[in-house]
Amino acid sequence: MGRDGRAGSAMRVALRRGVAFAALVLTTAVGHAQAQSQPTLAPIYSCIANGRTYSGDRPPPECVNSDIRELNRDGSVRRVIPRPMTQEEQKARALEVKKRLEEEERAQAQRRRDRSLLEAYANEGEIDAARGKALDTSNEVIRRSQARIERMDAERKRLDEESEFYKKRDLPDSVKRAYANNEQEKAAELKIVRDARAEMQRINERFDAEKKRFRELVSQGANPVQRNPEPDILLDPRYRTR
């Protein structure tokens, strides 16, 4: 920033502080006028600035950048008027507020997840059952791809046997295309298998985390959802033998 920019910034900061101080003086003047119309004694305003103490029945102008103590006539402190914050202090305060709000949002999000977890499962057995159901799809995808890979391996073996007749000759274009197609299709199926296994890993990690958190909540006294138990058929008079 150039000299003019720094000077302009300093002037803006000084102007803001001057306005804040003028507002403070006006407020205290009004309070002073009200105090004069009442039997209570007007307060004394005091501060320490540049190593010196300044006092008066109104905030001294030397106190513009210092905390001002509003004193009763007996010297006891009625309140402390904090000095105007600098731009750096305002930024630090804003960052503190932002951090606190973010922490509160994370805590609220965790409470929502915990509530959903306790509403979804009554016990750890239900978590394991949900895990198994989620894994079924990936297992089926892998099973089908492996079956196709086995057929492609069989086709590749057939092509190798056919190629034995062309050891001393160039392979026909049809055989070359068959080899290329076989390799491409097998590579695609292998990728499907890798993706499905990666998905299974993500599923297991998610359910491991949910099971761990479920145990923590229950150990802390949380109550998971209660399923309605199946009624005992022997207790129903409609089904008793006569």
RANOR-V687654 format. One line per field, one symbol per residue. ss: DSSP state (A for helix, B for strand, O for the rest). phi: phi as a letter, one per 20 degrees, with the letter a starting at -180 (. if undefined). burial: # if it has 24 or more other C-alpha atoms within 12 Angstrom, else .. Layout:
# RANOR-V687654
ss: ???
phi: ???
burial: ???
This chain:
# RANOR-V687654
ss: OOAAAAAAAAAAAAAAAAAAAAAAAAAAAAAAAAAAOOOOOOOBBBBBBOOBBBBBOOOOAAAOOOOBBBBOOOOOBBBBBOOOOOAAAAAAAAAAAAAAAAAAAAAAAAAAAAAAAAAAOOOAAAAAAAAAAAAAAAAAAAAAAAAAAAAAAAAAAAAAAAAAAAOOOOOOAAAAAAAAAAAAAAAAAAAAAAAAAAAAAAAAAAAAAAAAAAAAAAAOOOOOOOOOOOOOAAAOAAAOOO
phi: .fffffffffffffffffffffffffffffffffffedffeffddbbdclmcdcbrfcgfffegdcfdeedffenfeeadefffffffffffffffffffffffffffffffffffffeeceaffffffffffffgfffffffffffffffffffffffffffffdfdcffffffffffffffffffffffgfffffffffffffffffffffffffffeofdfgdefffffffeeffdffd
burial: ................#..##..##..#...#.........######......#.################.........#.##.............................#..##..####.##...#...#..##.##..##..#..#...#..#...................#..#...#..##.##..##..#..#...#..##.###.#......#..................
